[in-house]
Amino acid sequence: MGLKGWFKIMALPFLIVWSVNLMLAQAVIPAEAFGQKKKDEGKAIILGVVRTASGEVLSGAKVKISEAKSEEVIAELTTDGKGQFRFSELLPGSYKLKVSYPNLLEETVEVSTRAKKETRLEIVLIPQGWLKEEIVVMGEKIIAPTKQSDETVYSGTEITDKGLELLAQGGRANISQAINIIPGVVFESPDANNLAVEEGNIRIRGISGTLGTMTVEGVPNYGGNPIGPRDYLYDLDNFESIGLYKGAVPVDLGTAVGNRAGAIILRPLWAREQFSFKLSASYGNFDFRRVFTRLDSGKIGPFGSKFSFSYSYAGQDKWKGPGNISPRNNFNFTFVQPIGKNVNLSLWGNFNDFRQFKYRFLRYAEIQDMTNNYDLDFNEALTGLPAQDYLYYDFNKEKNKNLDLFARLFIRASEKTKLTFKPYFSKEKALIWDGSPNIQNKPGVQERVRDINREGIISEALVDFNLFKALVGYHFERSDMNISTQNYWINSNGTLTYRGYGVVAATGASHLNSPYLKISGQSGRFNWQAGIKYFSFVDPASKGYVTKYDSNGNPYLDRAPDLDREKRIYKILLPTAGLSYDFNPNLEAYISFGRNFIRPYSYLPLISLYNRLRPQFLAAGVNLNELFQGRGIEQSYDLDLGLRIRRNHLEFNPSLFWAKHLDILTTVTDIRVIDPSTGKPVNYQENVGKANALGFELGTNVYLSNWLTLLINPTFSHIVYAENISYNGLTLPVKGLQIVDVPEWSFNSGLILRPRSFEFVIQWRALGTRYGDCQHNERVAPYSIIDFKLNYLKEIKGKGSLKLSFEANNLLNEKYISVIKAMDDAVSGTTYGLGAPRSLQVSLSFNF
């Protein structure tokens, strides 16, 4: 089924409800005829979440609201599956909320509301017999523990809405940069504002982020070539928070391609209860500019429909060399429709259109002379020499279009049974140009096309059995990944001569089937959970073709059976488990375990190698299908052991992690085939490698006062090769050496001051020594960077707020190496991206 078909299926229920809603809203029948009062636009809202002392959300807690003076009960409700509650249509004033839950102490909270404002609360209930004085009230959190709403053990880390608000401007359009403050995360980019697409690199506990998963409320986001998440598709302004699971990953997160590098979950900012409008504009050096606007309708008509729509534009010049990174156009919308008290229908959509000229990455010899090569980039003009013109900037560029849609149907079948269905559709279209010194033995340009369509559905049922909760789900996806390359020679006059396809194959659709089960519960001060997921991926058969030339030199495609690949089915069973113990409200210990994986990837380099040495492979009796028999699923076993300590304005979260990585894609030597360009046996990758990891993270938040917060997040990550690597017929003694591009030490800290209406944010991050090759011949020096941000916030009485911001990234203008572009087993050929110089931006934002 194509895009139009899926869009019609997901949009039809919304169109019906919306049409009826509009007719009723515009009819002359007064609102009272529907049993409703006329809406007073001055009404207020109280919303919040109820948790235990250990942080678990409480579903089914009773919340009563009364007027503060008379204590007359106005309304009563129970919290939903996420522990959340909401009281709307309130007159401005003072209220009391009484919150109760079996076996926990009742809590009473007094709160004052203002017209047209939302008041957000977090209410903590403690066990009977514990003293309230044991609870330490701390400042506003930037980073906090997190878990899925149906779980009991906190195994993840979350950047809160305040954390997102304080992020630098470059993080507004790049998810990887946004989570860079979390311990264990290292993100590097050659771009000043992180707008550049697929040129940065993120590692989570030393594992490349391309081997992880990213979801929007559980719906997977990924593509191919390179495999992995697309971290550049969204505006952070459209999300409430970002969660990250670095070790054991909940089985209900749609992993799609795998989760060896953990899982990122984006929680959308759904359409708001009240009308609001946001407009922000940012400007900076390198001609940086960004405009963002979002409109929330608030509840409309008698059915309570809500929608939001946002648009942003961003662009800039590269900080070095010719060309720009522009335009980036982003559209996002949400639609929420309650249907009675027990059904909720929502729609989420995102479209991103992006173009850029690339940065030039340098060889190791070139980065040894940072003084003369710091500004080295692609050539601004053609030289007439093809051997130089492959470095022409217009031969190194990229453009991407991505569309993502999903619907969410929530049904409360009974007080203890909830059903959720999430059909989704995703489309990616990308065109990438790369200049090369060797395209069919001449300088040329390779054009790479990605045409990817994915459609699927995630279905879940959650049942509360009192003693425990059980979640059962099924994830199905069908995807068409059409990825091909075409080759061109560069002529002396700068024109291109078409040389046909480099890689092309006729394939069918791949299919993913993944049922899963998760249970969780509590017993006294113990919290426990366990899950199991079965993952099955069908990689379709493909027919191979090669480019031949007719008598006039014109290229055409010809069938090549030796390039055929058989259909393959990859399967794996993925268990997870977690256990925590609450010693008291301020001390919790936990342990979590999970088996993670990544399905086969990096097909294009193997196919390209076979094409280049096809006569040699055929002479040795080796076809492409035989090479792919060495491909399989990478897997890892991950164990976390940690504490969460909250005392005297201190939150300290030390954790120890261990991982064993198996069947890693690693270089092997095939003595049957000699590469004529080197005279040595050919090298390619198979899933035979092993690595061991051990490390610790010390996430620390110090709330020195209600206006001063200190973040200290050091990480030690020792991840090493467990075996030697074979290359060119030799055995390389790399066992015990640190993996390529992984620093043993990284440090991320921040100081946040909030005097009156101002916010001062100082961030300092540092990386230890890294290496660009597996033998540690290419050493990259450590570095540290300081970023600064100043915010001024002004409330506009009765109308909204204004925020003025100034920021300086790389404040001291350090010169350093940021990105190391290499596989984990790289022996040679690594390239390096230089870190951007100091960048300055000013932003103005209005919220109404």
Buried (B, 14 or more C-beta within 10 A) or exposed (E): EEBEEBBEBBBEBBEEBBEBBBEBEEEEEEBEEEEEEEEEEEBBBBBBBBBBBBBBBBBBBBBBBBBEEEEEEBEEEBBBBBBBBBBBBBEEBEBBBBBBBEEBBEBEBEBEBBBBBBBEBEBBBBBEEBEEEBBBEBBBBBBBBBBBBBBBBBBBBBBBBBBBBBBBBBBBBBBBBBBBBBBBBBBBBBBBBBBBBBBBBBBBBBBBBBBBBBBBBBBBBBBBBBBBBBBBBBBBBBBEBBBBBBBBBBBBBBBBBBBBBBBBBBBBBBBBBBBBEBBBBBBBBBEBBBBBBBBBBBBBBBBBBBBBBBBBBBBBBBBBBBBBBBEBBBBBBBBBBBBEEEBBBBBBBBBBBBBBBBBBBBBBEBBEEBEEBBEBBBBEEBEEEBEBBBBBBBBBBBBBBBBBBBBBBBBBEEEBEBBBBBBBBBBBBBBBBBBBEEBBEBBBBBBBBBBBBBBBBBBBBBBBEEEBBBBBBBBBBBBBBBBBBBBBBBBEEBEBEEBBBBBBBBBEBBBBBBBBBBBBBBEEBEBBBBBBBBBEBBBBBBBBBBBEEEEEEEBEBEEBEBBBBEEBEBEBEBBBBBBBBBEBBBBBBBBBBBBBBBBBBBBBEBBBBBBBBBEBBEEBEBBBBEBBEBBBBBBBBBBBBBBBBBBEBBBBBBBBBBBBBBBBBBBBBBEEBBBEEEEBBBBBBBBBBBBBBBBBBBBBBBBBEEBBBBBBBBBBBBBBBBBBBBBBEEEBEBEEBBBBBBBBBBBBBBBBBBEEEEBBBBBBBBBBBBBBBBBBEBEBEBBEBBBBBBBEBEEEEEEBEBBBBBBBBBBEEEEBBBBBBBBBBBBBEBBBBBBBBBBBBBBEBBBB
